[in-house]
Amino acid sequence: MGKKFKNKDLATRLGVSGTLVSLVLNNKADQHGIRKDTQEKVLSMAKQMGYFELLHDKNEHSPVEERPGIIGMIVPSVDDPFVNQITPFLQRAFAGIGVGFSIITRDTDDQRFDRLVGAFKKIFSGLILVGEAADDSTIRALRSTDYPFVLLEKTVKTLRLNTIITDVSSGSLLIANHIGKLGYKNVVIIADRRFSRTDSTSIQDVIDSLGQKPGINRPVVVELDKPAGGEGFDFNQFEKFLRPPFRADVMILMNANLVYPVMTVLREKKLRVPHDIAVVSMEEGTGFDLIYSPVTCLRKPLAGMSFKVANMIWSEVKNSGKGKFKRQVLMVPELIIRNSCGTK
């Protein structure tokens, strides 16, 4: 190590007292009532600043336990836009605290995957379960052995678990406010039928947010079937809502994977975006700024989510999955306004 670690430097970076830092690093934080999330921030920053490595070089041991290991992230699919977007941020977050990071795709065979969960526990110090990869059987298997894990973009209402999710209600309100300012009245919400069950709460959030805006009529919800081939959807599935008597002004697409197929169909039918129909996506996807017309969308706070995930799972590993405090963190998205639903 080149530079000597000093408690006061860490304290300055976090904006806390040197005494608090000393108590945390000497494993006396609980005795003095220091909050768990504050302890996590101190230990995470200490790790980034090389505190544990310095002790190792001096053949000294820390009063607080350090368990770096490798964190695994189970994802429903490597094609998931969210997975592709957040992975680089997670890699940087874990690299910053000296923790290994690996991605595993959820096996579509449930019985085979259940057997793999036991193997994962031998390889990884903790797991991040993303979206539908956090199924009931996997959660039960991990909880039964106090295995450290965190849910990302998935909630389980019946259990109190460490969870980090996007605040869809806040995102829906951002979109509703934008649509209201532009004077749009007729809205059609487009969803993928394959995800209709998991998207039902989000769809209702959008409907409720639009209902708060005077002048906007109750939206129509259309669930599209997966196309048998090619990129486009069957235009007949939503064509009637683009002409009188409903005549939609704007489409809200619930999933990023719908954007390219729907935009392709609109282009084939010579419908101009946003002149004939505006388009906004509840999720950001790769290349949305390059499409013609560039797509207005909600952007998830990927850097912030990654930092929260890294600290939360590291804390769970440190406490052997038996931490008393389980946190549900809501992250507010940002509305990125582009030409597809910009100004009239």
Secondary structure, 3 states (H helix, E strand, C coil): CCCCCCHHHHHHHHCCCHHHHHHHHCCCCHHHCCCHHHHHHHHHHHHHCCHHHHHHHCCCCCCCCCCCCEEEEEECCCCCHHHHHHHHHHHHHHHHCCCEEEEEECCCCHHHHHHHHHHHHHHCCEEEEEHHHCCHHHHHHHHCCCCCEEEECCCCCCCCCCEEEECHHHHHHHHHHHHHHHCCCCEEEEEEHHHHHHHHHHHHHHHHHHHCCCCCCCCEEEEECCCCCCCCCCHHHCHHHHCCCCCCCEEEECCHHHHHHHHHHHHHCCCCCCCCCEEEECCCCCCCCCCCCCCEEEECCHHHHHHHHHHHHHHHHHCCCCCCCCCEEEECCEEECCHHHCCC
